Amino acid sequence: MTTPEQLKGYIQNGMPCDHVEVSGDGAHFEAVIVSALFRGKNKVQQHQVVYKALGDRMREEIHALSMQTLTPEDWAGRQQ
């Protein structure tokens, strides 16, 4: 069973990230992912970047992943 910590590591190892938070129960996960790769992309394209980083794990290990994807600028605005 995949843990939130493992999923966080998979994301961080698969793409450059400024910030990643993951919570979940081993089957269903929620993530906040901040990456410069998301600049200029719509939400569907941003999610595709994450799916690509996770590769086959999305089919084999992860049942459901709800994501909040943000650029570093969007994240900075939320932190103020």
mmCIF file of the N, C-alpha and C atoms, coordinates in Angstrom:
data_MODEL
# 
_entry.id   MODEL 
# 
loop_
_atom_site.group_PDB 
_atom_site.id 
_atom_site.type_symbol 
_atom_site.label_atom_id 
_atom_site.label_alt_id 
_atom_site.label_comp_id 
_atom_site.label_asym_id 
_atom_site.label_entity_id 
_atom_site.label_seq_id 
_atom_site.pdbx_PDB_ins_code 
_atom_site.Cartn_x 
_atom_site.Cartn_y 
_atom_site.Cartn_z 
_atom_site.occupancy 
_atom_site.B_iso_or_equiv 
_atom_site.pdbx_formal_charge 
_atom_site.auth_seq_id 
_atom_site.auth_comp_id 
_atom_site.auth_asym_id 
_atom_site.auth_atom_id 
_atom_site.pdbx_PDB_model_num 
ATOM 1   N N  . MET A 1 1  ? 0.843  -1.182 0.000   1.00 0.00 ? 1  MET A N  1 
ATOM 2   C CA . MET A 1 1  ? 0.000  0.000  0.000   1.00 0.00 ? 1  MET A CA 1 
ATOM 3   C C  . MET A 1 1  ? 0.890  1.248  0.000   1.00 0.00 ? 1  MET A C  1 
ATOM 4   N N  . THR A 1 2  ? 0.579  2.178  -0.855  1.00 0.00 ? 2  THR A N  1 
ATOM 5   C CA . THR A 1 2  ? 1.330  3.418  -0.964  1.00 0.00 ? 2  THR A CA 1 
ATOM 6   C C  . THR A 1 2  ? 0.958  4.359  0.178   1.00 0.00 ? 2  THR A C  1 
ATOM 7   N N  . THR A 1 3  ? 1.956  4.987  0.776   1.00 0.00 ? 3  THR A N  1 
ATOM 8   C CA . THR A 1 3  ? 1.718  5.957  1.840   1.00 0.00 ? 3  THR A CA 1 
ATOM 9   C C  . THR A 1 3  ? 1.760  7.368  1.255   1.00 0.00 ? 3  THR A C  1 
ATOM 10  N N  . PRO A 1 4  ? 1.185  8.343  1.964   1.00 0.00 ? 4  PRO A N  1 
ATOM 11  C CA . PRO A 1 4  ? 1.289  9.725  1.495   1.00 0.00 ? 4  PRO A CA 1 
ATOM 12  C C  . PRO A 1 4  ? 2.758  10.169 1.329   1.00 0.00 ? 4  PRO A C  1 
ATOM 13  N N  . GLU A 1 5  ? 3.624  9.714  2.218   1.00 0.00 ? 5  GLU A N  1 
ATOM 14  C CA . GLU A 1 5  ? 5.037  10.091 2.139   1.00 0.00 ? 5  GLU A CA 1 
ATOM 15  C C  . GLU A 1 5  ? 5.681  9.523  0.875   1.00 0.00 ? 5  GLU A C  1 
ATOM 16  N N  . GLN A 1 6  ? 5.332  8.280  0.528   1.00 0.00 ? 6  GLN A N  1 
ATOM 17  C CA . GLN A 1 6  ? 5.863  7.677  -0.697  1.00 0.00 ? 6  GLN A CA 1 
ATOM 18  C C  . GLN A 1 6  ? 5.373  8.434  -1.929  1.00 0.00 ? 6  GLN A C  1 
ATOM 19  N N  . LEU A 1 7  ? 4.086  8.757  -1.945  1.00 0.00 ? 7  LEU A N  1 
ATOM 20  C CA . LEU A 1 7  ? 3.529  9.478  -3.086  1.00 0.00 ? 7  LEU A CA 1 
ATOM 21  C C  . LEU A 1 7  ? 4.200  10.837 -3.234  1.00 0.00 ? 7  LEU A C  1 
ATOM 22  N N  . LYS A 1 8  ? 4.425  11.514 -2.124  1.00 0.00 ? 8  LYS A N  1 
ATOM 23  C CA . LYS A 1 8  ? 5.129  12.794 -2.157  1.00 0.00 ? 8  LYS A CA 1 
ATOM 24  C C  . LYS A 1 8  ? 6.508  12.611 -2.790  1.00 0.00 ? 8  LYS A C  1 
ATOM 25  N N  . GLY A 1 9  ? 7.217  11.582 -2.396  1.00 0.00 ? 9  GLY A N  1 
ATOM 26  C CA . GLY A 1 9  ? 8.537  11.302 -2.965  1.00 0.00 ? 9  GLY A CA 1 
ATOM 27  C C  . GLY A 1 9  ? 8.476  11.002 -4.451  1.00 0.00 ? 9  GLY A C  1 
ATOM 28  N N  . TYR A 1 10 ? 7.471  10.233 -4.873  1.00 0.00 ? 10 TYR A N  1 
ATOM 29  C CA . TYR A 1 10 ? 7.313  9.927  -6.297  1.00 0.00 ? 10 TYR A CA 1 
ATOM 30  C C  . TYR A 1 10 ? 7.138  11.217 -7.108  1.00 0.00 ? 10 TYR A C  1 
ATOM 31  N N  . ILE A 1 11 ? 6.312  12.120 -6.595  1.00 0.00 ? 11 ILE A N  1 
ATOM 32  C CA . ILE A 1 11 ? 6.067  13.384 -7.296  1.00 0.00 ? 11 ILE A CA 1 
ATOM 33  C C  . ILE A 1 11 ? 7.351  14.206 -7.343  1.00 0.00 ? 11 ILE A C  1 
ATOM 34  N N  . GLN A 1 12 ? 8.010  14.350 -6.195  1.00 0.00 ? 12 GLN A N  1 
ATOM 35  C CA . GLN A 1 12 ? 9.232  15.155 -6.132  1.00 0.00 ? 12 GLN A CA 1 
ATOM 36  C C  . GLN A 1 12 ? 10.350 14.582 -6.992  1.00 0.00 ? 12 GLN A C  1 
ATOM 37  N N  . ASN A 1 13 ? 10.430 13.267 -7.096  1.00 0.00 ? 13 ASN A N  1 
ATOM 38  C CA . ASN A 1 13 ? 11.463 12.645 -7.915  1.00 0.00 ? 13 ASN A CA 1 
ATOM 39  C C  . ASN A 1 13 ? 11.135 12.685 -9.398  1.00 0.00 ? 13 ASN A C  1 
ATOM 40  N N  . GLY A 1 14 ? 9.856  12.838 -9.727  1.00 0.00 ? 14 GLY A N  1 
ATOM 41  C CA . GLY A 1 14 ? 9.430  12.795 -11.119 1.00 0.00 ? 14 GLY A CA 1 
ATOM 42  C C  . GLY A 1 14 ? 9.352  14.135 -11.813 1.00 0.00 ? 14 GLY A C  1 
ATOM 43  N N  . MET A 1 15 ? 9.406  15.223 -11.031 1.00 0.00 ? 15 MET A N  1 
ATOM 44  C CA . MET A 1 15 ? 9.289  16.552 -11.625 1.00 0.00 ? 15 MET A CA 1 
ATOM 45  C C  . MET A 1 15 ? 9.840  17.589 -10.650 1.00 0.00 ? 15 MET A C  1 
ATOM 46  N N  . PRO A 1 16 ? 10.316 18.725 -11.167 1.00 0.00 ? 16 PRO A N  1 
ATOM 47  C CA . PRO A 1 16 ? 10.782 19.771 -10.256 1.00 0.00 ? 16 PRO A CA 1 
ATOM 48  C C  . PRO A 1 16 ? 9.599  20.425 -9.540  1.00 0.00 ? 16 PRO A C  1 
ATOM 49  N N  . CYS A 1 17 ? 9.679  20.486 -8.221  1.00 0.00 ? 17 CYS A N  1 
ATOM 50  C CA . CYS A 1 17 ? 8.598  21.055 -7.409  1.00 0.00 ? 17 CYS A CA 1 
ATOM 51  C C  . CYS A 1 17 ? 9.172  22.059 -6.417  1.00 0.00 ? 17 CYS A C  1 
ATOM 52  N N  . ASP A 1 18 ? 8.413  23.110 -6.174  1.00 0.00 ? 18 ASP A N  1 
ATOM 53  C CA . ASP A 1 18 ? 8.768  24.062 -5.126  1.00 0.00 ? 18 ASP A CA 1 
ATOM 54  C C  . ASP A 1 18 ? 8.163  23.651 -3.789  1.00 0.00 ? 18 ASP A C  1 
ATOM 55  N N  . HIS A 1 19 ? 7.045  22.923 -3.861  1.00 0.00 ? 19 HIS A N  1 
ATOM 56  C CA . HIS A 1 19 ? 6.327  22.534 -2.638  1.00 0.00 ? 19 HIS A CA 1 
ATOM 57  C C  . HIS A 1 19 ? 5.389  21.378 -2.978  1.00 0.00 ? 19 HIS A C  1 
ATOM 58  N N  . VAL A 1 20 ? 5.324  20.388 -2.092  1.00 0.00 ? 20 VAL A N  1 
ATOM 59  C CA . VAL A 1 20 ? 4.392  19.274 -2.259  1.00 0.00 ? 20 VAL A CA 1 
ATOM 60  C C  . VAL A 1 20 ? 3.847  18.887 -0.892  1.00 0.00 ? 20 VAL A C  1 
ATOM 61  N N  . GLU A 1 21 ? 2.540  18.767 -0.793  1.00 0.00 ? 21 GLU A N  1 
ATOM 62  C CA . GLU A 1 21 ? 1.865  18.242 0.399   1.00 0.00 ? 21 GLU A CA 1 
ATOM 63  C C  . GLU A 1 21 ? 0.972  17.101 -0.068  1.00 0.00 ? 21 GLU A C  1 
ATOM 64  N N  . VAL A 1 22 ? 1.012  15.989 0.637   1.00 0.00 ? 22 VAL A N  1 
ATOM 65  C CA . VAL A 1 22 ? 0.151  14.856 0.282   1.00 0.00 ? 22 VAL A CA 1 
ATOM 66  C C  . VAL A 1 22 ? -0.480 14.293 1.549   1.00 0.00 ? 22 VAL A C  1 
ATOM 67  N N  . SER A 1 23 ? -1.767 14.032 1.488   1.00 0.00 ? 23 SER A N  1 
ATOM 68  C CA . SER A 1 23 ? -2.462 13.331 2.567   1.00 0.00 ? 23 SER A CA 1 
ATOM 69  C C  . SER A 1 23 ? -3.311 12.248 1.929   1.00 0.00 ? 23 SER A C  1 
ATOM 70  N N  . GLY A 1 24 ? -3.695 11.266 2.729   1.00 0.00 ? 24 GLY A N  1 
ATOM 71  C CA . GLY A 1 24 ? -4.540 10.214 2.194   1.00 0.00 ? 24 GLY A CA 1 
ATOM 72  C C  . GLY A 1 24 ? -4.493 8.954  3.026   1.00 0.00 ? 24 GLY A C  1 
ATOM 73  N N  . ASP A 1 25 ? -5.254 7.951  2.565   1.00 0.00 ? 25 ASP A N  1 
ATOM 74  C CA . ASP A 1 25 ? -5.429 6.724  3.338   1.00 0.00 ? 25 ASP A CA 1 
ATOM 75  C C  . ASP A 1 25 ? -4.804 5.496  2.690   1.00 0.00 ? 25 ASP A C  1 
ATOM 76  N N  . GLY A 1 26 ? -3.985 5.693  1.653   1.00 0.00 ? 26 GLY A N  1 
ATOM 77  C CA . GLY A 1 26 ? -3.363 4.566  0.979   1.00 0.00 ? 26 GLY A CA 1 
ATOM 78  C C  . GLY A 1 26 ? -4.025 4.216  -0.335  1.00 0.00 ? 26 GLY A C  1 
ATOM 79  N N  . ALA A 1 27 ? -5.258 4.625  -0.525  1.00 0.00 ? 27 ALA A N  1 
ATOM 80  C CA . ALA A 1 27 ? -5.958 4.397  -1.789  1.00 0.00 ? 27 ALA A CA 1 
ATOM 81  C C  . ALA A 1 27 ? -6.403 5.718  -2.412  1.00 0.00 ? 27 ALA A C  1 
ATOM 82  N N  . HIS A 1 28 ? -6.878 6.620  -1.570  1.00 0.00 ? 28 HIS A N  1 
ATOM 83  C CA . HIS A 1 28 ? -7.341 7.929  -2.017  1.00 0.00 ? 28 HIS A CA 1 
ATOM 84  C C  . HIS A 1 28 ? -6.406 8.991  -1.436  1.00 0.00 ? 28 HIS A C  1 
ATOM 85  N N  . PHE A 1 29 ? -5.923 9.869  -2.318  1.00 0.00 ? 29 PHE A N  1 
ATOM 86  C CA . PHE A 1 29 ? -4.963 10.882 -1.890  1.00 0.00 ? 29 PHE A CA 1 
ATOM 87  C C  . PHE A 1 29 ? -5.401 12.269 -2.323  1.00 0.00 ? 29 PHE A C  1 
ATOM 88  N N  . GLU A 1 30 ? -4.943 13.251 -1.562  1.00 0.00 ? 30 GLU A N  1 
ATOM 89  C CA . GLU A 1 30 ? -5.110 14.657 -1.915  1.00 0.00 ? 30 GLU A CA 1 
ATOM 90  C C  . GLU A 1 30 ? -3.724 15.270 -1.905  1.00 0.00 ? 30 GLU A C  1 
ATOM 91  N N  . ALA A 1 31 ? -3.428 16.093 -2.926  1.00 0.00 ? 31 ALA A N  1 
ATOM 92  C CA . ALA A 1 31 ? -2.103 16.694 -3.018  1.00 0.00 ? 31 ALA A CA 1 
ATOM 93  C C  . ALA A 1 31 ? -2.198 18.158 -3.410  1.00 0.00 ? 31 ALA A C  1 
ATOM 94  N N  . VAL A 1 32 ? -1.277 18.938 -2.859  1.00 0.00 ? 32 VAL A N  1 
ATOM 95  C CA . VAL A 1 32 ? -1.038 20.310 -3.275  1.00 0.00 ? 32 VAL A CA 1 
ATOM 96  C C  . VAL A 1 32 ? 0.361  20.297 -3.876  1.00 0.00 ? 32 VAL A C  1 
ATOM 97  N N  . ILE A 1 33 ? 0.469  20.694 -5.132  1.00 0.00 ? 33 ILE A N  1 
ATOM 98  C CA . ILE A 1 33 ? 1.736  20.628 -5.841  1.00 0.00 ? 33 ILE A CA 1 
ATOM 99  C C  . ILE A 1 33 ? 2.025  21.989 -6.460  1.00 0.00 ? 33 ILE A C  1 
ATOM 100 N N  . VAL A 1 34 ? 3.209  22.516 -6.151  1.00 0.00 ? 34 VAL A N  1 
ATOM 101 C CA . VAL A 1 34 ? 3.633  23.810 -6.672  1.00 0.00 ? 34 VAL A CA 1 
ATOM 102 C C  . VAL A 1 34 ? 4.846  23.576 -7.568  1.00 0.00 ? 34 VAL A C  1 
ATOM 103 N N  . SER A 1 35 ? 4.741  23.996 -8.833  1.00 0.00 ? 35 SER A N  1 
ATOM 104 C CA . SER A 1 35 ? 5.842  23.788 -9.767  1.00 0.00 ? 35 SER A CA 1 
ATOM 105 C C  . SER A 1 35 ? 5.832  24.856 -10.856 1.00 0.00 ? 35 SER A C  1 
ATOM 106 N N  . ALA A 1 36 ? 7.024  25.273 -11.255 1.00 0.00 ? 36 ALA A N  1 
ATOM 107 C CA . ALA A 1 36 ? 7.159  26.210 -12.366 1.00 0.00 ? 36 ALA A CA 1 
ATOM 108 C C  . ALA A 1 36 ? 6.731  25.561 -13.686 1.00 0.00 ? 36 ALA A C  1 
ATOM 109 N N  . LEU A 1 37 ? 6.717  24.235 -13.735 1.00 0.00 ? 37 LEU A N  1 
ATOM 110 C CA . LEU A 1 37 ? 6.270  23.541 -14.949 1.00 0.00 ? 37 LEU A CA 1 
ATOM 111 C C  . LEU A 1 37 ? 4.816  23.849 -15.291 1.00 0.00 ? 37 LEU A C  1 
ATOM 112 N N  . PHE A 1 38 ? 4.054  24.317 -14.318 1.00 0.00 ? 38 PHE A N  1 
ATOM 113 C CA . PHE A 1 38 ? 2.633  24.581 -14.539 1.00 0.00 ? 38 PHE A CA 1 
ATOM 114 C C  . PHE A 1 38 ? 2.373  25.921 -15.218 1.00 0.00 ? 38 PHE A C  1 
ATOM 115 N N  . ARG A 1 39 ? 3.388  26.774 -15.302 1.00 0.00 ? 39 ARG A N  1 
ATOM 116 C CA . ARG A 1 39 ? 3.193  28.094 -15.921 1.00 0.00 ? 39 ARG A CA 1 
ATOM 117 C C  . ARG A 1 39 ? 2.712  27.941 -17.362 1.00 0.00 ? 39 ARG A C  1 
ATOM 118 N N  . GLY A 1 40 ? 1.669  28.697 -17.706 1.00 0.00 ? 40 GLY A N  1 
ATOM 119 C CA . GLY A 1 40 ? 1.154  28.708 -19.065 1.00 0.00 ? 40 GLY A CA 1 
ATOM 120 C C  . GLY A 1 40 ? 0.298  27.510 -19.433 1.00 0.00 ? 40 GLY A C  1 
ATOM 121 N N  . LYS A 1 41 ? 0.037  26.636 -18.480 1.00 0.00 ? 41 LYS A N  1 
ATOM 122 C CA . LYS A 1 41 ? -0.781 25.451 -18.745 1.00 0.00 ? 41 LYS A CA 1 
ATOM 123 C C  . LYS A 1 41 ? -2.122 25.574 -18.031 1.00 0.00 ? 41 LYS A C  1 
ATOM 124 N N  . ASN A 1 42 ? -3.168 25.016 -18.648 1.00 0.00 ? 42 ASN A N  1 
ATOM 125 C CA . ASN A 1 42 ? -4.457 24.983 -17.961 1.00 0.00 ? 42 ASN A CA 1 
ATOM 126 C C  . ASN A 1 42 ? -4.439 23.832 -16.948 1.00 0.00 ? 42 ASN A C  1 
ATOM 127 N N  . LYS A 1 43 ? -5.478 23.712 -16.160 1.00 0.00 ? 43 LYS A N  1 
ATOM 128 C CA . LYS A 1 43 ? -5.517 22.700 -15.088 1.00 0.00 ? 43 LYS A CA 1 
ATOM 129 C C  . LYS A 1 43 ? -5.386 21.273 -15.621 1.00 0.00 ? 43 LYS A C  1 
ATOM 130 N N  . VAL A 1 44 ? -6.027 20.975 -16.736 1.00 0.00 ? 44 VAL A N  1 
ATOM 131 C CA . VAL A 1 44 ? -5.926 19.633 -17.306 1.00 0.00 ? 44 VAL A CA 1 
ATOM 132 C C  . VAL A 1 44 ? -4.472 19.346 -17.678 1.00 0.00 ? 44 VAL A C  1 
ATOM 133 N N  . GLN A 1 45 ? -3.815 20.293 -18.327 1.00 0.00 ? 45 GLN A N  1 
ATOM 134 C CA . GLN A 1 45 ? -2.419 20.114 -18.713 1.00 0.00 ? 45 GLN A CA 1 
ATOM 135 C C  . GLN A 1 45 ? -1.513 19.990 -17.483 1.00 0.00 ? 45 GLN A C  1 
ATOM 136 N N  . GLN A 1 46 ? -1.806 20.753 -16.439 1.00 0.00 ? 46 GLN A N  1 
ATOM 137 C CA . GLN A 1 46 ? -1.023 20.669 -15.199 1.00 0.00 ? 46 GLN A CA 1 
ATOM 138 C C  . GLN A 1 46 ? -1.152 19.276 -14.590 1.00 0.00 ? 46 GLN A C  1 
ATOM 139 N N  . HIS A 1 47 ? -2.353 18.766 -14.555 1.00 0.00 ? 47 HIS A N  1 
ATOM 140 C CA . HIS A 1 47 ? -2.573 17.436 -13.997 1.00 0.00 ? 47 HIS A CA 1 
ATOM 141 C C  . HIS A 1 47 ? -1.880 16.367 -14.846 1.00 0.00 ? 47 HIS A C  1 
ATOM 142 N N  . GLN A 1 48 ? -1.864 16.562 -16.156 1.00 0.00 ? 48 GLN A N  1 
ATOM 143 C CA . GLN A 1 48 ? -1.174 15.622 -17.034 1.00 0.00 ? 48 GLN A CA 1 
ATOM 144 C C  . GLN A 1 48 ? 0.320  15.580 -16.736 1.00 0.00 ? 48 GLN A C  1 
ATOM 145 N N  . VAL A 1 49 ? 0.904  16.718 -16.372 1.00 0.00 ? 49 VAL A N  1 
ATOM 146 C CA . VAL A 1 49 ? 2.322  16.759 -15.995 1.00 0.00 ? 49 VAL A CA 1 
ATOM 147 C C  . VAL A 1 49 ? 2.554  15.858 -14.779 1.00 0.00 ? 49 VAL A C  1 
ATOM 148 N N  . VAL A 1 50 ? 1.666  15.946 -13.802 1.00 0.00 ? 50 VAL A N  1 
ATOM 149 C CA . VAL A 1 50 ? 1.797  15.123 -12.595 1.00 0.00 ? 50 VAL A CA 1 
ATOM 150 C C  . VAL A 1 50 ? 1.595  13.650 -12.930 1.00 0.00 ? 50 VAL A C  1 
ATOM 151 N N  . TYR A 1 51 ? 0.576  13.334 -13.732 1.00 0.00 ? 51 TYR A N  1 
ATOM 152 C CA . TYR A 1 51 ? 0.334  11.945 -14.121 1.00 0.00 ? 51 TYR A CA 1 
ATOM 153 C C  . TYR A 1 51 ? 1.546  11.359 -14.842 1.00 0.00 ? 51 TYR A C  1 
ATOM 154 N N  . LYS A 1 52 ? 2.164  12.164 -15.702 1.00 0.00 ? 52 LYS A N  1 
ATOM 155 C CA . LYS A 1 52 ? 3.353  11.704 -16.409 1.00 0.00 ? 52 LYS A CA 1 
ATOM 156 C C  . LYS A 1 52 ? 4.487  11.418 -15.423 1.00 0.00 ? 52 LYS A C  1 
ATOM 157 N N  . ALA A 1 53 ? 4.647  12.280 -14.429 1.00 0.00 ? 53 ALA A N  1 
ATOM 158 C CA . ALA A 1 53 ? 5.689  12.082 -13.417 1.00 0.00 ? 53 ALA A CA 1 
ATOM 159 C C  . ALA A 1 53 ? 5.447  10.796 -12.625 1.00 0.00 ? 53 ALA A C  1 
ATOM 160 N N  . LEU A 1 54 ? 4.190  10.469 -12.389 1.00 0.00 ? 54 LEU A N  1 
ATOM 161 C CA . LEU A 1 54 ? 3.858  9.266  -11.624 1.00 0.00 ? 54 LEU A CA 1 
ATOM 162 C C  . LEU A 1 54 ? 3.885  8.004  -12.480 1.00 0.00 ? 54 LEU A C  1 
ATOM 163 N N  . GLY A 1 55 ? 3.726  8.158  -13.774 1.00 0.00 ? 55 GLY A N  1 
ATOM 164 C CA . GLY A 1 55 ? 3.811  7.025  -14.690 1.00 0.00 ? 55 GLY A CA 1 
ATOM 165 C C  . GLY A 1 55 ? 2.821  5.921  -14.361 1.00 0.00 ? 55 GLY A C  1 
ATOM 166 N N  . ASP A 1 56 ? 3.313  4.676  -14.398 1.00 0.00 ? 56 ASP A N  1 
ATOM 167 C CA . ASP A 1 56 ? 2.456  3.503  -14.190 1.00 0.00 ? 56 ASP A CA 1 
ATOM 168 C C  . ASP A 1 56 ? 1.881  3.420  -12.781 1.00 0.00 ? 56 ASP A C  1 
ATOM 169 N N  . ARG A 1 57 ? 2.457  4.166  -11.852 1.00 0.00 ? 57 ARG A N  1 
ATOM 170 C CA . ARG A 1 57 ? 1.925  4.127  -10.480 1.00 0.00 ? 57 ARG A CA 1 
ATOM 171 C C  . ARG A 1 57 ? 0.468  4.574  -10.428 1.00 0.00 ? 57 ARG A C  1 
ATOM 172 N N  . MET A 1 58 ? 0.068  5.451  -11.339 1.00 0.00 ? 58 MET A N  1 
ATOM 173 C CA . MET A 1 58 ? -1.328 5.905  -11.353 1.00 0.00 ? 58 MET A CA 1 
ATOM 174 C C  . MET A 1 58 ? -2.272 4.747  -11.678 1.00 0.00 ? 58 MET A C  1 
ATOM 175 N N  . ARG A 1 59 ? -1.837 3.792  -12.440 1.00 0.00 ? 59 ARG A N  1 
ATOM 176 C CA . ARG A 1 59 ? -2.692 2.648  -12.778 1.00 0.00 ? 59 ARG A CA 1 
ATOM 177 C C  . ARG A 1 59 ? -2.546 1.520  -11.765 1.00 0.00 ? 59 ARG A C  1 
ATOM 178 N N  . GLU A 1 60 ? -1.345 1.365  -11.226 1.00 0.00 ? 60 GLU A N  1 
ATOM 179 C CA . GLU A 1 60 ? -1.053 0.183  -10.429 1.00 0.00 ? 60 GLU A CA 1 
ATOM 180 C C  . GLU A 1 60 ? -1.169 0.388  -8.920  1.00 0.00 ? 60 GLU A C  1 
ATOM 181 N N  . GLU A 1 61 ? -0.787 1.565  -8.418  1.00 0.00 ? 61 GLU A N  1 
ATOM 182 C CA . GLU A 1 61 ? -0.705 1.761  -6.968  1.00 0.00 ? 61 GLU A CA 1 
ATOM 183 C C  . GLU A 1 61 ? -1.701 2.773  -6.414  1.00 0.00 ? 61 GLU A C  1 
ATOM 184 N N  . ILE A 1 62 ? -2.059 3.746  -7.215  1.00 0.00 ? 62 ILE A N  1 
ATOM 185 C CA . ILE A 1 62 ? -2.845 4.875  -6.715  1.00 0.00 ? 62 ILE A CA 1 
ATOM 186 C C  . ILE A 1 62 ? -4.257 4.784  -7.274  1.00 0.00 ? 62 ILE A C  1 
ATOM 187 N N  . HIS A 1 63 ? -5.217 4.611  -6.384  1.00 0.00 ? 63 HIS A N  1 
ATOM 188 C CA . HIS A 1 63 ? -6.603 4.465  -6.814  1.00 0.00 ? 63 HIS A CA 1 
ATOM 189 C C  . HIS A 1 63 ? -7.198 5.811  -7.227  1.00 0.00 ? 63 HIS A C  1 
ATOM 190 N N  . ALA A 1 64 ? -6.976 6.841  -6.417  1.00 0.00 ? 64 ALA A N  1 
ATOM 191 C CA . ALA A 1 64 ? -7.541 8.160  -6.706  1.00 0.00 ? 64 ALA A CA 1 
ATOM 192 C C  . ALA A 1 64 ? -6.620 9.241  -6.176  1.00 0.00 ? 64 ALA A C  1 
ATOM 193 N N  . LEU A 1 65 ? -6.445 10.289 -6.984  1.00 0.00 ? 65 LEU A N  1 
ATOM 194 C CA . LEU A 1 65 ? -5.606 11.414 -6.594  1.00 0.00 ? 65 LEU A CA 1 
ATOM 195 C C  . LEU A 1 65 ? -6.315 12.701 -6.950  1.00 0.00 ? 65 LEU A C  1 
ATOM 196 N N  . SER A 1 66 ? -6.645 13.474 -5.929  1.00 0.00 ? 66 SER A N  1 
ATOM 197 C CA . SER A 1 66 ? -7.220 14.797 -6.106  1.00 0.00 ? 66 SER A CA 1 
ATOM 198 C C  . SER A 1 66 ? -6.076 15.799 -5.958  1.00 0.00 ? 66 SER A C  1 
ATOM 199 N N  . MET A 1 67 ? -5.917 16.667 -6.943  1.00 0.00 ? 67 MET A N  1 
ATOM 200 C CA . MET A 1 67 ? -4.779 17.585 -6.944  1.00 0.00 ? 67 MET A CA 1 
ATOM 201 C C  . MET A 1 67 ? -5.199 19.038 -6.975  1.00 0.00 ? 67 MET A C  1 
ATOM 202 N N  . GLN A 1 68 ? -4.420 19.833 -6.283  1.00 0.00 ? 68 GLN A N  1 
ATOM 203 C CA . GLN A 1 68 ? -4.451 21.275 -6.415  1.00 0.00 ? 68 GLN A CA 1 
ATOM 204 C C  . GLN A 1 68 ? -3.085 21.635 -6.970  1.00 0.00 ? 68 GLN A C  1 
ATOM 205 N N  . THR A 1 69 ? -3.025 22.102 -8.219  1.00 0.00 ? 69 THR A N  1 
ATOM 206 C CA . THR A 1 69 ? -1.762 22.434 -8.861  1.00 0.00 ? 69 THR A CA 1 
ATOM 207 C C  . THR A 1 69 ? -1.643 23.946 -8.965  1.00 0.00 ? 69 THR A C  1 
ATOM 208 N N  . LEU A 1 70 ? -0.474 24.449 -8.580  1.00 0.00 ? 70 LEU A N  1 
ATOM 209 C CA . LEU A 1 70 ? -0.257 25.896 -8.535  1.00 0.00 ? 70 LEU A CA 1 
ATOM 210 C C  . LEU A 1 70 ? 1.123  26.248 -9.071  1.00 0.00 ? 70 LEU A C  1 
ATOM 211 N N  . THR A 1 71 ? 1.218  27.411 -9.708  1.00 0.00 ? 71 THR A N  1 
ATOM 212 C CA . THR A 1 71 ? 2.527  27.948 -10.065 1.00 0.00 ? 71 THR A CA 1 
ATOM 213 C C  . THR A 1 71 ? 3.142  28.548 -8.800  1.00 0.00 ? 71 THR A C  1 
ATOM 214 N N  . PRO A 1 72 ? 4.451  28.782 -8.788  1.00 0.00 ? 72 PRO A N  1 
ATOM 215 C CA . PRO A 1 72 ? 5.062  29.428 -7.614  1.00 0.00 ? 72 PRO A CA 1 
ATOM 216 C C  . PRO A 1 72 ? 4.426  30.792 -7.302  1.00 0.00 ? 72 PRO A C  1 
ATOM 217 N N  . GLU A 1 73 ? 4.042  31.527 -8.342  1.00 0.00 ? 73 GLU A N  1 
ATOM 218 C CA . GLU A 1 73 ? 3.412  32.833 -8.137  1.00 0.00 ? 73 GLU A CA 1 
ATOM 219 C C  . GLU A 1 73 ? 2.047  32.692 -7.472  1.00 0.00 ? 73 GLU A C  1 
ATOM 220 N N  . ASP A 1 74 ? 1.254  31.716 -7.927  1.00 0.00 ? 74 ASP A N  1 
ATOM 221 C CA . ASP A 1 74 ? -0.058 31.474 -7.311  1.00 0.00 ? 74 ASP A CA 1 
ATOM 222 C C  . ASP A 1 74 ? 0.110  31.063 -5.850  1.00 0.00 ? 74 ASP A C  1 
ATOM 223 N N  . TRP A 1 75 ? 1.093  30.201 -5.584  1.00 0.00 ? 75 TRP A N  1 
ATOM 224 C CA . TRP A 1 75 ? 1.353  29.734 -4.223  1.00 0.00 ? 75 TRP A CA 1 
ATOM 225 C C  . TRP A 1 75 ? 1.767  30.892 -3.317  1.00 0.00 ? 75 TRP A C  1 
ATOM 226 N N  . ALA A 1 76 ? 2.652  31.756 -3.816  1.00 0.00 ? 76 ALA A N  1 
ATOM 227 C CA . ALA A 1 76 ? 3.113  32.905 -3.031  1.00 0.00 ? 76 ALA A CA 1 
ATOM 228 C C  . ALA A 1 76 ? 1.951  33.810 -2.668  1.00 0.00 ? 76 ALA A C  1 
ATOM 229 N N  . GLY A 1 77 ? 1.021  33.998 -3.601  1.00 0.00 ? 77 GLY A N  1 
ATOM 230 C CA . GLY A 1 77 ? -0.148 34.832 -3.349  1.00 0.00 ? 77 GLY A CA 1 
ATOM 231 C C  . GLY A 1 77 ? -1.058 34.245 -2.289  1.00 0.00 ? 77 GLY A C  1 
ATOM 232 N N  . ARG A 1 78 ? -1.105 32.942 -2.192  1.00 0.00 ? 78 ARG A N  1 
ATOM 233 C CA . ARG A 1 78 ? -1.959 32.268 -1.194  1.00 0.00 ? 78 ARG A CA 1 
ATOM 234 C C  . ARG A 1 78 ? -1.335 32.306 0.199   1.00 0.00 ? 78 ARG A C  1 
ATOM 235 N N  . GLN A 1 79 ? -0.002 32.448 0.256   1.00 0.00 ? 79 GLN A N  1 
ATOM 236 C CA . GLN A 1 79 ? 0.695  32.399 1.529   1.00 0.00 ? 79 GLN A CA 1 
ATOM 237 C C  . GLN A 1 79 ? 0.688  33.737 2.253   1.00 0.00 ? 79 GLN A C  1 
ATOM 238 N N  . GLN A 1 80 ? 0.260  34.785 1.568   1.00 0.00 ? 80 GLN A N  1 
ATOM 239 C CA . GLN A 1 80 ? 0.269  36.128 2.181   1.00 0.00 ? 80 GLN A CA 1 
ATOM 240 C C  . GLN A 1 80 ? -0.985 36.379 2.977   1.00 0.00 ? 80 GLN A C  1 
# 
